[in-house]
Amino acid sequence: MKKNNKFSIRKYSVGVVSVIIGLFILAGTNSDDRVYANNESVPPIVSDVPEGGNPGGVDKVVDKNNEVVDKGDLSRVPTPVTPGYFALEKEAPKAAATPDEVEKEVDIDLVELGEIKYRDVKTKEIVVEKIYENDNNDPTRAGLTTLPDLPKGYRFVNKGLDRVETREIVVHKYLEQPYVSGEVGIRVKLQEVDGKLAVDPNINMGADKFAPGHNLVFDVEKYINGVEKATKQVVEFVGAEGKAPKTNVQDGYKFLGEYNDETKETTWKEKSHAYSSVDVPVVEKYFADKKQAGGKEVTPEKPEVTDTVTYKHLGKIIPVDEKGNLIEGVETPDYLNDLKDPTKALETPVPELKGYTPTVKSVVPKELDVDTKVVYKKDVVKPPKDEIPKVPEKPKDKPKTPEVHKGEVKPTPEVHKKENAKLPNTGITQTETTILGMLMLLLASFVARLVRNKKN
């Protein structure tokens, strides 16, 4: 029965590589699986197995003569390269396993690799982070690491390949999270690799074996900065003498862009913006010069605009007489507002004036701010008609005419038949003359009778 040795390497989450060397007995061997553990030229193993794994499985140990031996004389066990970590030891120390010492365990600490960081000098914000690359030939070192690309609009504050940057001192303790204890300035020598800058993070390894675990911080600054420009549209109303509407202000839009400090140019995302229009209010007894205002366009070069609405007083209806003179003490009404359009006036009825009649019933304004004269005619007062005197009714029985003895009969005055003819120079009509003549005849007849009675 042949005895064989075995070993395994695994990475603990606490950052420890354990090399376990054990001794056990197998029933058979297969020379194709042999590993020459005592061969010092064996290169380091790159670990790519999960937690607690056994990358080598069960390995047979042979001597220089290719004979399976009962004693494992393992002079060295290389520390594997673990991505994101570096080891404090390159290899496990020499160890041997016998049936009397069935197992030995050697711990090798692993430490998280540091990072390259870009820090904004203005905001102190870390804008980029990148873990150092591994050195696949030495588990205790970080590899030459290319610098990450700068974010758009950023540049390094310090120039040149040989520069002073900042190192963050990172403290690593067993079973504790790493933390930054402080910062120091450090000289960094950059290299150009395939057109990109690269850095060797293993600075002062001789004095500080934790050098690959510290962070290198590069100061960066923005040379392309975001900018914004506020805008405003103002619609103001003037001329309404204390009745003007409140000024309308719109300022909710901002132009956004980028300013390039190297070219001294600003690039705007939008070249213009149009604000909303505003309906002009109707103001009683006034008319406006526009129905809508605003709707103006602003630009980064002209971010503020003003639109002015001007009101004027509506004209009046002015009553005048036929000679064009103002009629005093009468109403002079303003034109009526068009409630749907502040730029117009409605047909306006003229006022009623006692004793006058207007020549028009209403006025349609042509020029809204110009008064309109309306001619009124004075009413004519007609005098009452002359009354014609009533003719007295003739008696039915005519009185007897007294006889005149031997007296001379006087002729009856001729009555003109023409009615309503006026006698010359008297203004008395012929009818009136006829009546007067009859009265005189009656009177003469009465006198003659008196005389006759006296004589008798």
Secondary structure, DSSP 4 states (H G I P E B T S, - for coil): --EEEEEEEEE-TTSEEEEEEEEEE-S---GGGEE-TT-TTPPPPBP---TT--TT-S-EEB-TTS-B-SSEEE--EEPPB-TTEEES-SEEPPEEEBTTB-EEEEEEEEEE--EEEEEETTT--EEEEEEPPB-TT-TTSBPPEEPPPPPTTEEESS-SSEEEEEEEEEE--TTS--EEEEEEEEEEEEEEETTEEEE---TTTTT-TTGGGSEEEEEEEESEEEEEEE-EEEEEEESSTT-PPPPEEE---EEEEEEETTTTEEEES-S-EEPPEEEPPP-TTEEES-SEEE--EE-SSS-EEEEEEEEEE--BEEEE-TTS-B-TT---PBPEE-TT-TT-EE-EEPPP-TTEEES-SEE--SSTTS-EEEEEEEPP-PPPPPPPPPPPPPPSSPPPPPP-SSPPPPPPPPPP--TTPBPTTT--BHHHHHHHHHHHHHHHHHHHHHHHHHH-
